[in-house]
Amino acid sequence: MKTIADVPKLVDDLIAASTEVTAIGDIGYWIIALDDPEANKRIEKIVAEFGPRDHLFIDIIACLNAKGRRLPIETYMNGELKTAPVP
């Protein structure tokens, strides 16, 4: 099982796979590329290889925020992001 020490590499790999990887404030994160099926395939492979990550949910969000990959929750709540984030 992966630990908090593995989160930065996961986040870097996800960002490399898609520029749309983003934290939604402090409540979630978005790892789906809406208009890029190839990016989604890369993301699926990364998360499959990483394994379970529910226990690292908050750490992944924090890492994305620390890297400036943040969509303010107000933006999400105002409907600018049309689909729900995948935790």
N, C-alpha and C positions, 0 to 999 in steps of 0.2 A: 504494500500500500504506500502510495506517495505521501510525502510530508510537505510542510510549509517551505522547506528548502528547495523543493521541486517546482514551486509556483512560478518564480521568475522565468525559468526556461519555458514552461508551458505558455505563459503569457507572451513571451517573445516569439515563440513558434506560431501562436495564433495570430499575432499582429502581422507576422511575415506572410501568413496565408491569406489574410484579408484586412484591408484598411478599415473595415466596418466594425472590427472587434472593439467594444466600448463598454465601460461601466455605466450603469444607469444610476446616477447618484451613488448612494451607499446601500441600495436595496437589491441590486441585481447586475447582470451583465448580458451583453448581446454578442453572440458569436456566429450569427448567421449572415452570410453575404446575400442580400436580397436579389441582386441581379447578376450573380456570378456563380453558376453551377460548379465550375472547376474549383473555385475557392472553397465552396461548401464540401467538395470531395476531400480537399486537403485538410479542412477543419475536422471532418468526420474521422479521418485517419489519425490525426493528432490526438483527438480526445479518446479514440478507441485504444491507442497505444498507451496513453496516460493512465487510463483506467478510472475507477471511481474517484470522483472529486467533490461530492457533496460535503464532505467534512472540511473541505478547503474553500468553501463558497465565499466566506468573508475575506479570506486571504487573497483570493483571485480578484475580488472587487477592489481591495486595497492596493494591490499591485497595479491594476489598470489605472486607478486614480493617481498613483504615484508617478506613472509614466505619462500622465496628462491625457489619458484615454478616457474621458469622462463626458457624459451627456448629462447636464443638470436635470434633476428629476422634474423640475418645472417644465422643461421642454417636452419631456415624455408625457407628462400629465396634460399638457396643452394639445396633445394629439399630433405633434410633429413626427412622431415615430408611430407608424400605423399598425404594427404588429407587436405582440408581446415578446419580451426577451426570453431567451432560453437559459435557465440557470445551469 
